[in-house]
Structure formats: C-alpha cells, structure tokens
Amino acid sequence: MKKSPLMLTRIKHVAGTMMLVGSLALLQACGSDNKKESRTEDALEKTGDAISADTKDAAADAKEDLNETGNKADAKADEVSADFKRERDEAVAKMNVQKDKLDAKIDELKAKADNQSDKAKVETERQKAKLEVQRRELGDDIDKAKNATADAWKDVKSGFKQAGHEIGDAFDKAGDKLKRNDN
C-alpha cells in the first residue's frame, strides 16, 4: 500500500511539531534562574531533605507504636500473672479442702475399724492405707502448686485434675465398702 503525498506531509508536520515541543521543554528545563547549581541538583537536594524528614517522622511513629505495643504487652502480662496467681490460690484452697476431707475419712475409717469384725477390719485398713497414700500425694501436690511458676502451671494443673478424679473415686469406693460392712 502506497502512502499518499498528503499523508506524508501530515506525518512530517506532526513529527516537526513534536520535535519543537520537546526542544522547548528541554530548553526550559535547562534554563538558569541565576543560581550557580542546576535545577536537577537543586531538586535532588530538596528530595534528599524531604526523604530525611520523612525518615525521621517514620522513625518517630515507629518508636511511638513500639512503646504503645510494649505498654499493652506489659499490661497483658500483668493481667495474666494476676489470673495465674488467683487461679493457683483457688486450686490450693480446693486441694486443702480435699485434704481435710481425706483426713476426716481416714479418721472415720479408724473409728469404724475398732468396731468391726476381723474380716471387715482388714478391708477397712486396706481402704485407709489407700487414702493415706493419696493424702501424702495430695500434700506433695499442694506444695508443688504453692511453688509453681506461671510457665509450669498448666502441667501442674492437669496433674491436679487427674489426682482429684482418683481421690473422688477412692472416696466413693471407701464409702460403698463402709455401707456394705455396716449392713
């Protein structure tokens, strides 16, 4: 396809206009405003100053955010510590109640053994011995609980739950045996 002379003339005019506009833009950019340094150097200096100011602002904001986050973390740690101590103190109090119940049950078994037949007395003594072992273990657990750190508390607490179930089962069994021996 051949290009018409009119089309070629238009292309030349557009190209020439573009070159003229580009030249004027370059001429203006390179012009002097009576400074000894070029506009490019001036722009670079201003950009450097702006970057430096932005960096200082960003650093100050980051420091403020970090302090705020640290304060929140400290507050949360204090809250967790208070919760741990409260929970530990409640667990120790509950274990002391269980210990008192064990002591009462052991005393009850001792009193009943005196009035039982030899066969029933043997079973009562066996039950009493089991409860005394659990009483000693509970005393050890109470000591562990009193001295437990926040980090070790979860492990200690799960052990207490298991021990509590075992003590409850022992109470039930001892009570059932006593009822049968009384009849």
C-alpha positions in Angstrom: 0.0 0.0 0.0 1.4 3.3 -1.1 1.3 6.3 1.2 -0.2 9.4 -0.4 1.8 12.6 -0.5 -0.8 14.3 1.7 -0.3 11.7 4.4 3.5 12.0 4.3 3.2 15.8 4.6 1.0 15.4 7.7 3.4 12.9 9.3 6.2 15.4 8.7 4.2 18.3 10.3 3.3 16.2 13.3 6.9 15.0 13.7 8.2 18.5 13.4 5.7 19.9 15.9 6.7 17.1 18.4 10.4 18.0 18.0 9.7 21.7 18.5 7.7 21.0 21.7 10.4 18.6 23.0 13.1 21.2 22.3 11.2 23.9 24.1 10.7 21.7 27.1 14.4 20.8 27.3 15.3 24.5 26.8 13.1 25.5 29.7 14.4 22.7 31.9 18.0 23.7 31.3 17.4 27.4 31.7 19.0 29.2 34.6 17.3 31.0 37.4 20.5 32.9 38.4 21.7 30.1 40.6 25.1 28.5 40.4 23.7 24.9 40.6 21.5 23.3 38.1 17.8 22.7 38.7 18.5 18.9 38.8 21.0 19.3 41.7 18.5 21.6 43.5 15.7 19.1 43.0 17.9 16.3 44.3 18.8 18.3 47.4 15.2 19.1 48.1 14.3 15.4 47.6 17.1 14.3 49.9 15.8 16.8 52.6 12.3 15.5 52.1 13.4 11.9 52.4 15.4 12.7 55.5 12.3 14.4 57.1 10.0 11.5 56.2 12.5 9.0 57.6 12.7 11.0 60.9 8.8 11.1 61.0 8.5 7.4 60.2 11.1 6.5 62.9 9.3 8.6 65.5 6.0 7.0 64.6 7.5 3.5 64.7 9.1 4.3 68.1 5.7 5.5 69.4 4.0 2.4 68.1 6.6 0.2 69.6 6.2 1.9 73.0 2.5 1.6 72.8 2.7 -2.1 71.9 5.2 -2.7 74.8 2.8 -1.0 77.2 0.0 -3.2 76.0 2.2 -6.3 76.3 3.2 -5.3 79.9 -0.4 -4.8 80.8 -1.4 -8.1 79.4 1.5 -9.8 81.2 0.4 -8.3 84.5 -3.2 -9.4 83.8 -2.1 -13.0 83.0 0.2 -13.0 86.1 -2.7 -11.9 88.3 -5.0 -14.5 86.7 -2.4 -17.2 87.3 -1.9 -16.3 90.9 -5.7 -16.1 91.5 -6.2 -19.5 89.8 -3.3 -21.1 91.7 -4.5 -19.8 95.1 -8.0 -21.1 94.3 -6.6 -24.5 93.4 -4.5 -24.7 96.6 -7.6 -23.8 98.6 -9.6 -26.5 96.9 -6.9 -29.1 97.5 -6.7 -28.1 101.1 -10.5 -28.8 101.3 -9.9 -32.2 99.7 -7.0 -32.9 102.2 -9.3 -32.0 105.1 -12.0 -34.4 103.6 -9.4 -37.1 103.3 -8.3 -36.6 106.9 -11.9 -36.8 108.1 -12.5 -40.0 106.0 -9.3 -41.6 107.4 -10.3 -40.7 110.9 -13.8 -42.2 110.2 -12.2 -45.4 108.9 -10.0 -45.7 112.0 -13.0 -45.3 114.3 -15.1 -47.8 112.3 -12.3 -50.4 112.3 -12.4 -50.6 116.1 -16.0 -51.9 116.0 -15.7 -54.3 113.0 -15.1 -57.9 112.7 -11.6 -59.1 111.8 -12.6 -59.6 108.1 -14.2 -56.2 107.8 -11.4 -54.6 109.7 -8.8 -55.9 107.1 -10.8 -54.3 104.3 -11.2 -51.1 106.2 -7.5 -51.0 106.9 -6.7 -51.5 103.2 -9.0 -48.7 102.3 -7.5 -46.5 105.0 -4.0 -47.2 103.7 -5.0 -46.2 100.2 -6.5 -43.0 101.4 -3.3 -42.2 103.5 -1.2 -42.7 100.3 -3.5 -40.3 98.5 -3.3 -37.9 101.4 0.5 -37.8 101.2 0.4 -37.4 97.4 -2.1 -34.6 97.8 0.2 -32.9 100.3 3.0 -33.1 97.8 0.7 -31.7 95.1 -0.2 -28.8 97.4 3.5 -28.0 97.8 4.0 -28.1 94.1 1.1 -25.8 93.5 2.2 -23.3 96.0 5.6 -23.1 94.3 4.5 -23.4 90.7 5.6 -20.8 88.2 3.2 -19.4 85.6 5.0 -21.5 82.9 4.7 -24.7 84.8 1.1 -24.1 85.9 -0.6 -25.8 83.0 1.2 -29.0 83.6 0.7 -28.9 87.3 -3.0 -28.1 86.9 -3.6 -31.1 84.6 -1.9 -33.4 87.1 -4.2 -32.0 89.9 -7.3 -32.7 87.8 -6.3 -36.3 87.4 -5.5 -36.7 91.1 -8.8 -35.1 92.0 -10.7 -37.7 90.0 -8.7 -40.5 91.7 -9.4 -39.1 95.1 -13.1 -38.8 94.3 -13.1 -42.4 93.1 -11.4 -43.5 96.3 -14.0 -41.7 98.5 -16.8 -43.4 96.6 -15.2 -46.9 96.9 -14.5 -46.4 100.6 -18.0 -45.2 101.3 -19.5 -48.1 99.4 -17.4 -50.6 101.4 -18.3 -49.0 104.7 -22.0 -49.1 103.8 -21.7 -52.8 102.9 -19.7 -53.6 106.1 -22.3 -51.7 108.3 -25.1 -53.9 106.9 
